[in-house]
């Protein structure tokens, strides 16, 4: 089974397209999370009366603002999304030609 010269270029195009799709999805998700956090921060109105009734020293309180993902998790989701989009592109091309 011999390959044509153009098949390698087509495979590289699929890889590049899948990486770009993965990048676009990650940018949309991260921008959405930042927009939601910004809106929540902008619209936050503290309840001042409740603060002075229950006074506790700052050393005894810890605030958890949100969940921070590790860079390894971001890399794994990026590669996984690229792989899934690459598979979808390959099936799309294969079914379109038939």
N, C-alpha and C positions, 0 to 999 in steps of 0.2 A: 504494500500500500504506500504509494508515494504521495507526498504533499505538494501542492502547488506553491509557487513562490509567494503569492499574495495571502496565503492562509496565515502565515506568521504575523503579518501586519494586521490582519483582521483580529487575531487573538490579542495583540497588544492594544488595539483600539477598544476591545471589550474590557480589558483590564483598566485602561485609563477612564473609560466611561463609568465603570463600576466604582472606581475611586472617587470620581467627581460626584456621582450620585450620593455616595456615602458622606462625602464632605458637605454637600448641600443639606442632607438630612440632619447632620450633626449641627450645622450652623443654625438651621431653623429651630431645632430643639433647644439649643443653648440660648439663642436670642429670645425665644419664648419664655424660658425660665427667668432670664434677666428682666424681661419686660414685666412679668407677673410680680417679681420681687420689687421692682421699682415702683409699680403701681401700689402695692401693699405698703411700701415705705412712705410714699407720697400721701396716701390717704389715711395714715395712722394717726389716731387722735388718742393720746394717753388719758387714762382715767386718774386724774390727780387726787381726787378725794379718797379713793381707796388706797393710795400709796401711803398716806400719813397715818392711817389707822393701824396698819400692820408694819411697823418699822423693824427691820432686821439689818444687822451689819452686812456690808457688801461681801466680806470674806466667806459668809455662809451660803451665799447664793451663786448659782451657776446658770447661765443662760445658754440654751442650745438653740441656735438660730436656724440651722438647716443641716442637710446632709451634704457632705463633701465627698465627691467621688475621687478615687485615686487615679493617677495618670495611667496605670496599667489597665484599669477598667475602661477608661476612655479609649485606649488603644485597642483593646479586645472588641469593644462594640464597633469601633471604626472598621476593623478588619472583618468582623462578622457581617456587618452591613454591606461592605464591599463584596464579600463572597456571595451573599444571598442575591444582591443586585446583579452580579456577574452571571450567576446561574439563571436568573430570570431573563437577562439579555440573551444568553445563549439559546434558551428554549424559544424565546420570541423569534430570533433569527432563524432557527431551525424550522419552526412551524410556519413561518412566513414564506420560506422558499418552497415548501412542499405544495 
